[in-house]
Amino acid sequence: GDVYPIQVGGTMTERDVLTVALVPSANNYVRALADWAYGSEAGFLPVARAWLASHGLTSTTLTDCTGLNPQNTSTPTDLIALGKLALANPVISEIIDTKTVTLPVVGTINNTNQLLGTVGIHGIKTGTLDSAGASLLFSSRLELGGHIVTLVGVVLDGPNHPTIDAAIASLVQAARAGFHLVTLARKG
């Protein structure tokens, strides 16, 4: 995770804080947001765990708010469901599709998702830990015969981001090639 400057006594919109947290993975902003909204990480965790349970994400374990603790765990199934929930939120969906933005105090920040804008990729979130390797929860919009199909997937524990990015780009291209329009019936 990254650390970006926070101005003592300064103010930012909640959207700007989310942007710094999600676009370049500024973990100190995630912690500041949890402290602001719930008083502390200890106040945030039970609420977050209850939210996960209410959405059926029972294979996800949170031990901190930043995701830096290697004891945070999840499964591909839960992560894909979480990705779909993120895409359904218009504010989050727009933030995770942001390549570069300039914000007060922080300056210009760049998205850590190097696939953004290629092969239809429009999010969702990178992750990198020494203990868990390189990961990417991704979404791609595929246009097929005038219809948009959104593909959501995740790659976990990769050796590095360039390697998993190449694999994901190939996967998305193969998925696109595998979709076909089929006429089930004709009028009459």
Number of C-alpha atoms within 10 A of each C-alpha: 15 11 13 17 11 15 11 6 5 8 12 12 8 11 12 18 19 19 24 27 24 23 24 22 25 20 20 19 23 20 18 18 20 19 16 13 13 14 12 15 20 14 13 19 17 12 12 13 17 13 12 18 13 10 13 13 19 14 14 17 14 18 16 16 22 19 18 16 13 13 12 14 14 14 15 15 14 17 21 18 17 18 21 19 13 17 22 11 10 9 13 18 18 14 23 23 21 19 19 13 16 12 14 11 13 15 10 11 17 15 23 18 25 15 22 20 14 10 18 18 23 24 31 26 21 23 20 20 14 10 11 14 14 21 21 24 20 25 25 24 18 20 13 13 8 7 10 11 13 16 17 21 21 20 18 17 17 17 14 12 21 13 11 19 19 11 14 20 17 13 14 21 14 11 12 18 10 8 12 9 8 6 6 5 6 5 3 3
